[in-house]
Amino acid sequence: MAAVILTGCGGGGSDGKPAEAPTAAASASAPADPQAAEKAAVLAAYAGMGAAEVRTYASGTLDPEVERYATDQALADVKATLFWYQQRGTRMRGQPTHTAAVESLDTTGDPRRAVVSDCVDSTGYDKVDKDGNPAGAAPSGPRRHVVTSGLQRTGSGPWLVWTSTIERDRTC
């Protein structure tokens, strides 16, 4: 985005004549990060998948938005986790918090590829039974873990999460 500098102000000159209209000078400097828009699109896709995943596990049914943001192994993992919860009559309540960042971005090939690293805090995200009561023992150990996700974008299509791995041995 170019910076705009406005000069001149006030309603008239000291000689009583109307002041000239303000002039604008656009800065021709390059943006700080030429890939900022792509990184924002990657993070939006990652966040969209995360939100749809939370709705899926809270409702006990696959949220249709999951398939808008996830494919391949990431989609299979969400479906497998949902099945696991359904078989046990459990759901998730609450919200995990995220601190995601694009670790790498390659826009030169097709597909384009990105890696997102996220610190996910599940402190306020717990398993409950169908009545909303805590299900099972409370998790032991840290509730903050690194999640590494691979995303791809083919042609002019959307960014999709292909893989997402919880690194249970890495806390953040």
N, CA and C of each residue as an Amber inpcrd file, in Angstrom:
protein
   516
   0.8430000  -1.1520000   0.0000000   0.0000000   0.0000000   0.0000000
   0.8950000   1.2220000   0.0000000   0.6280000   2.1810000  -0.8460000
   1.4440000   3.3840000  -0.9480000   1.0250000   4.3730000   0.1230000
   1.9850000   5.0680000   0.6820000   1.6980000   6.1030000   1.6590000
   1.2860000   7.3660000   0.9170000   0.3300000   8.0740000   1.4870000
  -0.1360000   9.3110000   0.8770000   0.1720000  10.4410000   1.8390000
   0.7970000  11.4680000   1.3250000   1.1510000  12.6340000   2.1320000
   0.3420000  13.8080000   1.6150000  -0.4180000  14.4170000   2.4900000
  -1.2110000  15.5790000   2.0990000  -0.5330000  16.8370000   2.5950000
  -0.4760000  17.8410000   1.7390000   0.1050000  19.1090000   2.1410000
  -0.9550000  20.1800000   2.0230000  -0.7910000  21.2420000   2.7550000
  -1.7490000  22.3440000   2.7330000  -2.9010000  22.0420000   3.6690000
  -3.3880000  23.0520000   4.3420000  -4.5400000  22.8890000   5.1800000
  -5.1200000  24.2700000   5.4350000  -6.2510000  24.3030000   6.0360000
  -6.8800000  25.5910000   6.3130000  -7.8110000  25.9800000   5.1780000
  -8.5450000  27.0400000   5.3510000  -9.5530000  27.4350000   4.3870000
  -9.0930000  28.5270000   3.4510000  -8.0710000  29.2600000   3.7370000
  -7.6490000  30.3380000   2.8500000  -6.2710000  30.8210000   3.2140000
  -5.6460000  31.5350000   2.2830000  -4.3200000  32.0650000   2.5080000
  -4.3940000  33.3180000   3.3540000  -3.2560000  33.7980000   3.7840000
  -3.2180000  35.0010000   4.6080000  -3.5620000  36.2370000   3.8070000
  -3.5510000  36.1260000   2.4530000  -3.8760000  37.2750000   1.6310000
  -5.3570000  37.3330000   1.2890000  -6.1800000  36.4280000   1.8940000
  -7.6060000  36.4570000   1.6520000  -8.0340000  35.6260000   0.4660000
  -7.0940000  35.1480000  -0.3500000  -7.4560000  34.3140000  -1.4920000
  -7.6700000  32.8900000  -1.0170000  -8.5260000  32.1220000  -1.7170000
  -8.7030000  30.7240000  -1.3280000  -7.3850000  29.9640000  -1.4570000
  -7.1900000  29.0440000  -0.5520000  -5.9840000  28.2230000  -0.5910000
  -6.0900000  27.2310000  -1.7430000  -4.9300000  26.8240000  -2.2570000
  -4.9180000  25.8230000  -3.3120000  -5.3420000  24.4780000  -2.7260000
  -5.9110000  23.6310000  -3.5620000  -6.3270000  22.3050000  -3.1230000
  -5.1060000  21.5320000  -2.6340000  -5.3000000  20.6910000  -1.6460000
  -4.1750000  19.8710000  -1.1670000  -3.6520000  18.9920000  -2.2850000
  -2.3600000  18.7410000  -2.2490000  -1.7560000  17.8520000  -3.2330000
  -1.3670000  16.5570000  -2.5500000  -1.3100000  15.4960000  -3.3190000
  -0.9360000  14.1900000  -2.7690000   0.3090000  13.7010000  -3.4810000
   1.2070000  13.1700000  -2.7170000   2.4080000  12.5710000  -3.2890000
   2.4330000  11.1240000  -2.8340000   2.3980000  10.2030000  -3.7490000
   2.3990000   8.7730000  -3.3970000   3.8320000   8.2960000  -3.2580000
   4.0310000   7.5200000  -2.2590000   5.3490000   6.9380000  -2.0510000
   5.5180000   5.7630000  -3.0030000   6.6430000   5.6750000  -3.6600000
   6.8970000   4.6070000  -4.6130000   7.6730000   3.4510000  -3.9790000
   7.7830000   3.4540000  -2.6680000   8.5640000   2.4010000  -2.0190000
   7.8460000   1.0620000  -2.1150000   8.6220000   0.0050000  -2.1590000
   8.0810000  -1.3480000  -2.2450000   7.5040000  -1.7500000  -0.8940000
   6.5180000  -2.6500000  -0.8920000   5.9760000  -3.1040000   0.3850000
   7.0510000  -3.8100000   1.2090000   6.8880000  -3.7840000   2.5160000
   7.8770000  -4.3900000   3.4020000   8.0310000  -5.8870000   3.1300000
   6.9390000  -6.5890000   2.8520000   6.9870000  -8.0200000   2.5710000
   6.1920000  -8.2810000   1.3040000   6.8670000  -8.5740000   0.1950000
   6.1520000  -8.7690000  -1.0680000   5.2180000  -9.9810000  -1.0500000
   5.3840000 -10.8770000  -0.0880000   4.5120000 -12.0470000   0.0020000
   3.4450000 -11.9010000   1.0910000   3.2420000 -10.6880000   1.5850000
   2.3070000 -10.4740000   2.6910000   0.8970000 -10.9390000   2.3460000
   0.4240000 -10.6780000   1.1480000  -0.9320000 -11.0820000   0.7680000
  -1.0540000 -12.6060000   0.7290000  -0.0500000 -13.2890000   0.1840000
  -0.0860000 -14.7590000   0.1490000  -0.0260000 -15.3340000   1.5620000
   0.8160000 -14.7510000   2.4080000   0.9060000 -15.2300000   3.7940000
  -0.4240000 -15.0440000   4.5080000  -1.0850000 -13.9220000   4.2660000
  -2.3960000 -13.6770000   4.8760000  -3.4140000 -14.7110000   4.3900000
  -3.3620000 -15.0650000   3.1140000  -4.2800000 -16.0730000   2.5590000
  -3.9930000 -17.4460000   3.1680000  -2.7260000 -17.7760000   3.3670000
  -2.3450000 -19.0460000   3.9950000  -2.8990000 -19.1000000   5.4140000
  -2.6840000 -18.0360000   6.1840000  -3.1540000 -18.0180000   7.5700000
  -4.6760000 -18.0300000   7.6430000  -5.3520000 -17.4020000   6.6890000
  -6.8190000 -17.4160000   6.6600000  -7.3280000 -18.8360000   6.4090000
  -6.6980000 -19.5600000   5.5010000  -7.0990000 -20.9460000   5.2380000
  -6.8490000 -21.8120000   6.4710000  -5.7060000 -21.6330000   7.1000000
  -5.3750000 -22.4020000   8.3000000  -6.3820000 -22.1100000   9.4110000
  -6.7040000 -20.8400000   9.6200000  -7.6660000 -20.4640000  10.6600000
  -9.0700000 -20.9730000  10.3190000  -9.4330000 -20.9230000   9.0380000
 -10.7340000 -21.4290000   8.6250000 -10.8780000 -22.9130000   8.9220000
  -9.8220000 -23.6730000   8.6310000  -9.8600000 -25.0960000   8.9380000
  -9.9740000 -25.3170000  10.4420000  -9.1970000 -24.5670000  11.2120000
  -9.2410000 -24.7240000  12.6670000 -10.6180000 -24.4390000  13.2370000
 -11.2720000 -23.3960000  12.7520000 -12.6080000 -23.0500000  13.2340000
 -13.6200000 -24.1300000  12.8510000 -13.5310000 -24.6430000  11.6250000
 -14.4470000 -25.6980000  11.1850000 -14.2000000 -26.9900000  11.9610000
 -12.9470000 -27.2430000  12.2910000 -12.5910000 -28.4270000  13.0720000
 -13.1990000 -28.3350000  14.4760000 -13.1220000 -27.1730000  15.0990000
 -13.7050000 -26.9750000  16.4280000 -15.2280000 -27.1900000  16.3620000
 -15.8840000 -26.6430000  15.3360000 -17.3360000 -26.8440000  15.1950000
 -17.6710000 -28.3150000  14.9840000 -16.8350000 -29.0220000  14.2200000
 -17.0460000 -30.4530000  13.9800000 -17.0110000 -31.2260000  15.2890000
 -15.9880000 -31.0150000  16.0900000 -15.8340000 -31.7760000  17.3260000
 -16.8420000 -31.3530000  18.3880000 -17.3460000 -30.1340000  18.3250000
 -18.3600000 -29.6790000  19.2800000 -19.7340000 -30.2550000  18.9450000
 -20.0360000 -30.3920000  17.6570000 -21.3660000 -30.8640000  17.2420000
 -21.4570000 -32.3720000  17.0980000 -20.3210000 -33.0240000  16.8620000
 -20.3310000 -34.4560000  16.6350000 -20.6560000 -34.8370000  15.2020000
 -20.7030000 -33.8320000  14.3090000 -20.9220000 -34.0810000  12.8780000
 -19.9240000 -33.2380000  12.0810000 -19.5710000 -33.7350000  10.8970000
 -18.5850000 -33.0340000  10.0840000 -19.1540000 -31.7080000   9.5980000
 -18.5190000 -30.6210000   9.9700000 -18.9030000 -29.2930000   9.4910000
 -18.5290000 -29.2050000   8.0140000 -19.4570000 -28.7850000   7.1350000
 -19.1530000 -28.7360000   5.7020000 -17.9690000 -27.8310000   5.3480000
 -17.6610000 -26.8820000   6.1950000 -16.5400000 -25.9750000   5.9380000
 -15.1860000 -26.6740000   6.0290000 -15.1180000 -27.8170000   6.7080000
 -13.8410000 -28.5320000   6.8180000 -13.3040000 -28.8370000   5.4280000
 -14.1690000 -29.3110000   4.5400000 -13.7200000 -29.6820000   3.1950000
 -13.4000000 -28.4700000   2.3270000 -13.7800000 -27.2990000   2.7660000
 -13.4030000 -26.0700000   2.0600000 -11.9390000 -25.7170000   2.3270000
 -11.4320000 -26.1320000   3.4990000 -10.0850000 -25.7470000   3.9120000
  -9.0920000 -26.9040000   4.0110000  -9.5840000 -28.1340000   4.1230000
  -8.6880000 -29.2710000   4.3500000  -8.8690000 -30.3090000   3.2600000
  -7.7890000 -31.0020000   2.9600000  -7.8170000 -32.0860000   1.9840000
  -6.7570000 -33.0980000   2.3790000  -6.7020000 -34.1900000   1.6530000
  -5.6820000 -35.2040000   1.8120000  -5.5970000 -35.6670000   3.2630000
  -4.3920000 -35.7500000   3.8280000  -4.1990000 -36.3070000   5.1650000
  -4.8730000 -35.4640000   6.2440000  -4.8880000 -34.1530000   6.1020000
  -5.5200000 -33.2970000   7.1130000  -7.0190000 -33.5940000   7.2030000
  -7.6800000 -33.7470000   6.0670000  -9.1090000 -34.0650000   6.0550000
  -9.3480000 -35.4630000   6.6260000  -8.5240000 -36.4090000   6.2420000
  -8.6580000 -37.7720000   6.7720000  -8.4860000 -37.7890000   8.2860000
  -7.5460000 -37.0050000   8.8050000  -7.3240000 -36.9480000  10.2540000
  -8.5310000 -36.3710000  10.9910000  -9.1370000 -35.3220000  10.4430000
 -10.3260000 -34.7330000  11.0710000 -11.4500000 -35.7690000  11.0990000
 -11.6620000 -36.4530000   9.9920000 -12.7270000 -37.4660000   9.9280000
 -12.4570000 -38.6120000  10.8940000 -11.2140000 -39.0560000  10.9990000
 -10.8680000 -40.1460000  11.9130000 -11.0680000 -39.7160000  13.3690000
 -10.6830000 -38.4930000  13.6910000 -10.8590000 -37.9900000  15.0530000
 -12.3410000 -37.8660000  15.3820000 -13.1250000 -37.3510000  14.4420000
 -14.5650000 -37.2440000  14.6360000 -15.1600000 -38.6390000  14.9000000
 -14.7690000 -39.6260000  14.1100000 -15.2600000 -40.9860000  14.2950000
 -14.9070000 -41.4970000  15.6880000 -13.6910000 -41.2290000  16.1420000
 -13.2430000 -41.6520000  17.4690000 -14.1450000 -41.0520000  18.5450000
 -14.4440000 -39.7410000  18.4300000 -15.3380000 -39.0870000  19.4000000
 -16.7390000 -39.6840000  19.3210000 -17.2500000 -39.9150000  18.1170000
 -18.5960000 -40.4690000  17.9560000 -18.6890000 -41.8470000  18.6080000
 -17.6680000 -42.6790000  18.4380000 -17.6890000 -44.0220000  19.0040000
 -17.7020000 -44.0020000  20.5300000 -17.1730000 -42.9650000  21.1160000
 -17.1080000 -42.8640000  22.5730000 -18.2040000 -41.9770000  23.1510000
 -19.0250000 -41.4010000  22.2830000 -20.1070000 -40.5260000  22.7600000
 -19.5980000 -39.2380000  23.3760000 -18.4370000 -38.7750000  22.9060000
 -17.8670000 -37.5410000  23.4540000 -17.8290000 -36.4510000  22.3940000
 -17.6670000 -35.2470000  22.8750000 -17.5150000 -34.0650000  22.0360000
 -16.4980000 -33.1650000  22.7140000 -16.1750000 -32.0920000  22.0290000
 -15.2510000 -31.1230000  22.6240000 -16.0140000 -29.8580000  22.9680000
 -15.6270000 -29.2530000  24.0870000 -16.2410000 -28.0080000  24.5310000
 -15.1260000 -26.9970000  24.7620000 -15.3960000 -25.7560000  24.3810000
 -14.4250000 -24.6850000  24.5640000 -13.7420000 -24.3370000  23.2620000
 -12.6330000 -23.6540000  23.3770000 -11.8640000 -23.1970000  22.2160000
 -10.3790000 -23.3020000  22.5160000  -9.6320000 -23.8950000  21.6220000
  -8.1780000 -23.7780000  21.7620000  -7.7580000 -22.3860000  21.2790000
  -6.6360000 -21.9280000  21.7520000  -6.1160000 -20.6490000  21.2520000
  -4.9060000 -20.9380000  20.3720000  -4.7080000 -20.0590000  19.3970000
  -3.6580000 -20.2620000  18.3980000  -2.7250000 -19.0650000  18.3210000
  -1.4700000 -19.3490000  18.0460000  -0.4740000 -18.3410000  17.7110000
   0.2610000 -18.8750000  16.4840000  -0.3500000 -18.6540000  15.3230000
   0.1640000 -19.2420000  14.0780000   1.0150000 -18.2430000  13.3090000
   2.0030000 -18.7840000  12.5970000   2.8650000 -17.9710000  11.7340000
   3.2840000 -18.8020000  10.5310000   3.4470000 -18.1440000   9.4010000
   3.9350000 -18.8240000   8.2070000   5.4390000 -18.9830000   8.3580000
   5.8910000 -20.2290000   8.3890000   7.3200000 -20.5270000   8.5360000
   8.0380000 -20.5090000   7.1960000   7.3630000 -20.9860000   6.1630000
   7.9650000 -20.9650000   4.8300000   6.8590000 -20.8280000   3.7970000
   7.2340000 -20.2320000   2.6650000   6.2820000 -20.0070000   1.5800000
   7.0360000 -20.0800000   0.2680000   6.5830000 -20.9640000  -0.6070000
   7.1780000 -21.1110000  -1.9330000   6.0760000 -20.8870000  -2.9560000
   6.1450000 -19.7560000  -3.6490000   5.1270000 -19.4260000  -4.6490000
   5.6680000 -19.5780000  -6.0670000   6.8360000 -20.2110000  -6.2100000
   7.4360000 -20.3320000  -7.5400000   6.9490000 -21.5580000  -8.3070000
   6.4840000 -22.5660000  -7.6130000   6.0630000 -23.7960000  -8.2840000
   4.5510000 -23.9160000  -8.3630000   4.1080000 -25.0160000  -8.9410000
   2.6960000 -25.3340000  -8.9510000   2.5820000 -26.8040000  -8.5770000
   2.1700000 -27.1500000  -7.3870000   1.4560000 -26.2600000  -6.4880000
   2.3910000 -25.3640000  -5.6720000   1.8290000 -24.2530000  -5.2340000
   2.5370000 -23.4090000  -4.2750000   2.4450000 -24.1100000  -2.9230000
   3.4390000 -23.8960000  -2.0990000   3.4870000 -24.5970000  -0.8130000
   3.7990000 -23.6300000   0.3220000   3.2570000 -23.9580000   1.4800000
   3.5080000 -23.1700000   2.6850000   3.5460000 -24.0980000   3.8890000
   4.2740000 -23.6850000   4.9090000   4.2970000 -24.3930000   6.1830000
   3.9220000 -23.3840000   7.2640000   2.9440000 -23.7720000   8.0840000
   2.5060000 -22.9410000   9.1990000   2.9150000 -23.6380000  10.4890000
   3.5090000 -22.8740000  11.3850000   3.8370000 -23.3660000  12.7200000
   2.9240000 -22.6310000  13.6970000   2.3140000 -23.3870000  14.5830000
   1.3270000 -22.8130000  15.4880000   1.5790000 -23.3090000  16.9010000
   1.4240000 -22.4280000  17.8570000   1.4110000 -22.8240000  19.2580000
  -0.0610000 -22.9030000  19.6470000  -0.5360000 -24.1330000  19.8560000
  -1.9440000 -24.3420000  20.2020000  -2.0410000 -24.6100000  21.6970000
  -2.8670000 -23.8090000  22.3590000  -3.0940000 -23.9530000  23.7850000
  -4.4980000 -24.5230000  23.9780000  -4.5760000 -25.7540000  24.4720000
  -5.8670000 -26.4120000  24.6560000  -6.3540000 -26.3630000  26.0940000
  -5.8550000 -25.4000000  26.8660000  -6.2260000 -25.2940000  28.2720000
  -7.7470000 -25.1800000  28.4390000  -8.4190000 -24.4410000  27.5890000
  -9.8650000 -24.2570000  27.6950000 -10.6370000 -25.1070000  26.7020000
 -10.1050000 -26.2780000  26.3430000 -10.7080000 -27.1310000  25.3190000
 -10.7200000 -28.5610000  25.8530000 -11.9230000 -29.0530000  26.2050000
 -11.9940000 -30.3260000  26.9160000 -13.0500000 -31.2600000  26.3470000
 -12.8150000 -32.5760000  26.5450000 -13.7820000 -33.6070000  26.1590000
 -14.9300000 -33.6150000  27.1620000 -16.1510000 -33.7220000  26.6060000
 -17.3410000 -33.8320000  27.4450000 -18.2270000 -34.9450000  26.8980000
 -19.1290000 -35.4460000  27.7580000 -20.0800000 -36.4520000  27.2980000
 -21.2830000 -35.7470000  26.6680000 -22.2900000 -36.5340000  26.2690000
 -23.4500000 -35.9630000  25.5680000 -24.2190000 -34.9660000  26.4320000
 -24.0550000 -35.0430000  27.7520000 -24.7310000 -34.1150000  28.6520000
 -23.8710000 -32.9050000  29.0180000 -22.6650000 -32.8450000  28.4770000
 -21.7740000 -31.7180000  28.7560000 -20.9070000 -31.8860000  29.9790000
 -20.9020000 -33.0920000  30.5730000 -20.0670000 -33.3630000  31.7440000
 -18.6820000 -33.8000000  31.2860000 -17.6490000 -33.4970000  32.0850000
 -16.2990000 -33.9190000  31.6980000 -16.2490000 -35.4150000  31.4000000
 -15.5650000 -35.7610000  30.3250000 -15.4580000 -37.1670000  29.9150000
 -14.0290000 -37.6270000  30.0760000 -13.8360000 -38.6310000  30.8950000
 -12.4940000 -39.1740000  31.0800000 -11.6610000 -38.3250000  32.0190000
 -10.4680000 -38.8090000  32.2410000  -9.5320000 -38.1070000  33.1190000
  -9.0410000 -36.8270000  32.4520000  -8.7730000 -35.8520000  33.2670000
  -8.2170000 -34.5990000  32.7370000  -6.8550000 -34.8900000  32.1260000
  -6.5340000 -34.2110000  31.0300000  -5.2240000 -34.4420000  30.4000000
  -4.0830000 -34.1550000  31.3690000  -3.0910000 -35.0090000  31.3320000
  -1.9100000 -34.7630000  32.1500000  -0.8370000 -34.1580000  31.2510000
   0.0280000 -33.4100000  31.8320000   1.0990000 -32.7960000  31.0510000
   0.6960000 -31.4660000  30.4480000   1.5760000 -30.9060000  29.6680000
   1.3440000 -29.5860000  29.1000000   0.1560000 -29.5750000  28.1340000
  -0.5280000 -28.4560000  28.0770000  -1.6620000 -28.2970000  27.1740000
  -1.3210000 -27.3440000  26.0320000  -0.0560000 -27.0110000  25.9120000
   0.4070000 -26.1590000  24.8050000   1.4020000 -26.9610000  23.9750000
   1.0710000 -27.1070000  22.6830000   1.9260000 -27.8880000  21.7950000
   2.1170000 -27.1810000  20.4680000   3.2140000 -27.5030000  19.8200000
   3.4750000 -27.0000000  18.4800000   2.6940000 -27.8640000  17.4970000
   2.0140000 -27.2040000  16.5710000   1.3310000 -27.8920000  15.4750000
   1.9570000 -27.3700000  14.1860000   2.4210000 -28.2880000  13.3510000
   3.0250000 -27.9200000  12.0750000   2.1050000 -28.4000000  10.9640000
   1.7180000 -27.4790000  10.0800000   0.7810000 -27.8060000   9.0060000
   1.3650000 -27.4270000   7.6550000   1.1530000 -28.3070000   6.6810000
   1.5570000 -28.0460000   5.3050000   0.3280000 -27.6670000   4.4950000
   0.4520000 -26.5930000   3.7250000  -0.6390000 -26.1450000   2.8690000
  -0.1640000 -26.0980000   1.4330000  -1.1020000 -26.2610000   0.5000000
  -0.7890000 -26.1790000  -0.9190000  -1.8810000 -25.3910000  -1.6290000
  -1.4640000 -24.7880000  -2.7420000  -2.4000000 -24.0580000  -3.5900000
  -2.0350000 -24.3590000  -5.0400000  -2.9920000 -24.9200000  -5.7830000
  -2.7770000 -25.2560000  -7.1810000  -3.4300000 -24.2090000  -8.0630000
  -2.6780000 -23.6990000  -9.0380000  -3.2330000 -22.7040000  -9.9650000
  -3.8360000 -21.5300000  -9.2240000  -5.0680000 -21.1890000  -9.5800000
  -5.7410000 -20.0640000  -8.9210000  -6.6870000 -20.5520000  -7.8300000
  -6.5670000 -21.8300000  -7.4600000  -7.4270000 -22.3930000  -6.4220000
  -7.0800000 -21.8550000  -5.0410000  -7.8420000 -22.2890000  -4.0490000
  -7.6080000 -21.8120000  -2.6760000  -6.4510000 -22.5490000  -2.0080000
  -5.9140000 -21.9520000  -0.9650000  -4.9460000 -22.6400000  -0.1290000
  -5.6990000 -23.7100000   0.6400000  -5.1450000 -24.9280000   0.6970000
  -5.7460000 -26.0410000   1.4220000  -4.7210000 -26.6470000   2.3710000
  -5.1870000 -27.0140000   3.5490000  -4.3300000 -27.6850000   4.5220000
  -4.2550000 -29.1520000   4.1200000  -3.0330000 -29.6310000   3.8420000
  -2.8080000 -31.0240000   3.4330000  -2.4190000 -31.8960000   4.6100000
  -1.5900000 -31.3700000   5.4810000  -1.1430000 -32.1240000   6.6540000
  -1.1830000 -31.2150000   7.8640000  -1.3920000 -31.8140000   9.0140000
  -1.3540000 -31.0530000  10.2600000  -0.9400000 -32.0290000  11.3550000
   0.2030000 -31.7530000  11.9540000   0.7860000 -32.6790000  12.9220000
   0.9590000 -31.9960000  14.2660000   0.3540000 -32.5960000  15.2920000
   0.5570000 -32.1210000  16.6610000   1.8610000 -32.7330000  17.1500000
   2.7960000 -31.8990000  17.5000000   4.0980000 -32.3650000  17.9850000
   4.0340000 -32.4290000  19.5150000   3.5210000 -33.5430000  20.0010000
   3.2560000 -33.6870000  21.4340000   4.5200000 -33.6270000  22.2940000
   5.6830000 -33.8320000  21.6950000   6.9350000 -33.7450000  22.4470000
   7.5010000 -32.3360000  22.4600000   6.8530000 -31.4030000  21.7730000
   7.3040000 -30.0020000  21.7450000   6.2450000 -29.1130000  22.3580000
   6.6010000 -28.4200000  23.4230000   5.6870000 -27.4440000  24.0160000
   6.1100000 -26.0550000  23.5630000   5.2120000 -25.1180000  23.7750000
   5.5150000 -23.7330000  23.3800000   4.9920000 -22.7590000  24.4210000
